[in-house]
Amino acid sequence: MADTLQLVLSGLALGGIYALIAVGFVTVFKVCGLINFAQGDFATVGALSLAMFFAIGLPTWLALLGAIVVAAIVGGVLHRVFLDRLRDQAETVQIIATIGLSIVLQSVGQLLMGSQPRAVPPFLPGQPYHLMGGAVPRQDVVILVAVAVLFVLLYFFFEKSYAGAALRAVMLNRDSARLLGISARSMATFSFIIGASVAGLGGAVIAPVTLVSYDMGLTLGLKGFVAAVVGGLSDVPGAVAGAFILGLLESVGAGFVSSAYKEAIAFVVLIVILLWRPNGLFGKSADRV
Amino acid sequence: MRRKSVYLALVPVIVVVCPWIVGPFWTQIMLLTGLYAICILGLSLLIGHAGLVSLAQAAFWGIGAYVSAFLSLKHGFPTILALMSGLAVAGIVAFLLGWLTRRLAGHYLTLVTLGAGMIMNLIFVEESWWTGGASGLSGIPHLSLGSWVIDSDLRMYYLVWGILGLVMVLIWNLLHSPWGRTLQATRDSSTAASATGVDVGRFKVQAFVASGVLAALSGALYAHYMTFVSPELFSFKQSILFLLMAVVGGPLSIWGPIIGALVLTGLTEALRSVMPMFGTDAVGPLETLIFGVLLLVVILFLPSGVMSLPAKAKIVRGEGKPWRRYSWPRT
């Protein structure tokens, strides 16, 4: 019982991180119609900035805020100066372009911090919490709280603010939104800023658990994408649910398959979902993708 | 037309005399160029003509290399037979991957191939009973036909470029056959193609198999030439390098792969000789950064690669048709 609880909680924490990446995928996909292969690398940007802010001695909350701001700036600038120019190009060209961005971000990260993974102190130092006989690491709790707070904020942003409404309008129908005077270009940049800052937060809160390394974004990005696909790639709550499902599957499944092949679980989930329900577990019709 | 045939007839002559003119160092670079070009031809078929971006090409390259190395090293297979087995295994894996993903295109497919490549790389690291684990396999025998062992750079150079020539002729014929036209039709509009009765999925699977087998051929040749393989040779980074080679040369042209492979192999060698000035530690990331920036610059300013330049120049001069042949289809 205690073991199961522990597995479930760590699965939820893992799922929370995937959810943060997946939200970025969905937002960018719905506004710009493209899958950003550099999405996971924004998490690296967040984690790396956090490590740097810690190194210069900032308090935790300021370092966390700084990490999110840096990721947001990187996302916005990359879209404005680069991806925006490719919006009329073939899909193949856009795919290759975001792969290129991912490589550039990774190698800049490696130049800044070297190839060795770097440890970051936990946000709440101390012994794990004890809950019903199981030990819950404090950072897992931090992650879950951060994810919960963020989703409440995102909900209010999308539902209550003018900018959120404009973003939703572009997601629904870009041409009609343009006719209403909403700049699709600004909204595209905006979607990148949201995607990058959310992923940056994810990278920052997971940093104390997994260490910061320049290529951590690659697997995080792939997992976030799988989560988004499980949810149907077009709907934020679905993506969040998909992320938690994936996190739980990985956490529980790691006990059944060898830990070396734990990474393969996400891939198997991706293939199964794409074959069985291309529109996601919660999608309505099962059209071909 | 006649001038073109003369140029084409000159190419084999240049290839044959090249090693005698450029010396041993450049012979080695030209050898690697030819080797990579075989793999890139496969990738270009997939990216340019089928419209599918694959990030698993290095993994197929690795399957060819590992299977051939394992069979010839551990089980004493004749090298040719081992090489053929490598191609067969890669073909089967490519078929499975292609068949599973036959309904996918665009971003979905690219991410699936990224995941597949990562899993295959994981297998190379974990299944050490046949791959040697992280340290890889060394002492792989050179290719041989009876008593004729291909152990010098010069022999390998002629073998590789001979094979490359055959592959180019084969691909050119394929692309100008009904099969190639249909493949391009499925790329331009899979809806229209399937409306005319084309089994779009089947064509994609076939393109996948062709591409995987070419990658494996190149990989097996590489393993028997280097006599050493290790997992990081077949990683995500290598797939990106292959993608870059395809994009730089131009994935819609039959000569593009050679140009792309030459530019990138030359650049790698040049960096290797310049890098020590900056301190040896920075070689890896700086190299990757340069490749990443190069990929971005090419895709931004010359999305159809170097091979689109002559056609572009014609338009600037006001001659010829708008460059249809070398530009990406907009779907």
Chai-1 contact restraints between the chains, C-beta under 6 A:
chainA,res_idxA,chainB,res_idxB,connection_type,confidence,min_distance_angstrom,max_distance_angstrom,comment,restraint_id
A,I35,B,H107,contact,1.0,0.0,6.0,A-B,restraint_1
A,A90,B,W328,contact,1.0,0.0,6.0,A-B,restraint_2
A,A90,B,R330,contact,1.0,0.0,6.0,A-B,restraint_3
A,E91,B,G106,contact,1.0,0.0,6.0,A-B,restraint_4
A,T92,B,G51,contact,1.0,0.0,6.0,A-B,restraint_5
A,T92,B,V53,contact,1.0,0.0,6.0,A-B,restraint_6
A,V93,B,I299,contact,1.0,0.0,6.0,A-B,restraint_7
A,V93,B,P303,contact,1.0,0.0,6.0,A-B,restraint_8
A,V93,B,W328,contact,1.0,0.0,6.0,A-B,restraint_9
A,I95,B,V53,contact,1.0,0.0,6.0,A-B,restraint_10
A,I95,B,T110,contact,1.0,0.0,6.0,A-B,restraint_11
A,I96,B,V247,contact,1.0,0.0,6.0,A-B,restraint_12
A,I96,B,I299,contact,1.0,0.0,6.0,A-B,restraint_13
A,A97,B,I299,contact,1.0,0.0,6.0,A-B,restraint_14
A,G100,B,G292,contact,1.0,0.0,6.0,A-B,restraint_15
A,G100,B,L295,contact,1.0,0.0,6.0,A-B,restraint_16
A,G100,B,L296,contact,1.0,0.0,6.0,A-B,restraint_17
A,I103,B,I240,contact,1.0,0.0,6.0,A-B,restraint_18
A,I103,B,G292,contact,1.0,0.0,6.0,A-B,restraint_19
A,V104,B,G292,contact,1.0,0.0,6.0,A-B,restraint_20
A,S107,B,P285,contact,1.0,0.0,6.0,A-B,restraint_21
A,S107,B,T288,contact,1.0,0.0,6.0,A-B,restraint_22
A,S107,B,L289,contact,1.0,0.0,6.0,A-B,restraint_23
A,S107,B,G292,contact,1.0,0.0,6.0,A-B,restraint_24
A,Q110,B,P285,contact,1.0,0.0,6.0,A-B,restraint_25
A,L111,B,P285,contact,1.0,0.0,6.0,A-B,restraint_26
A,L222,B,G115,contact,1.0,0.0,6.0,A-B,restraint_27
A,F225,B,L111,contact,1.0,0.0,6.0,A-B,restraint_28
A,A260,B,E126,contact,1.0,0.0,6.0,A-B,restraint_29
A,A264,B,I119,contact,1.0,0.0,6.0,A-B,restraint_30
A,F267,B,G115,contact,1.0,0.0,6.0,A-B,restraint_31
A,F267,B,I119,contact,1.0,0.0,6.0,A-B,restraint_32
A,I271,B,L100,contact,1.0,0.0,6.0,A-B,restraint_33
A,R288,B,R103,contact,1.0,0.0,6.0,A-B,restraint_34
A,V289,B,Y108,contact,1.0,0.0,6.0,A-B,restraint_35
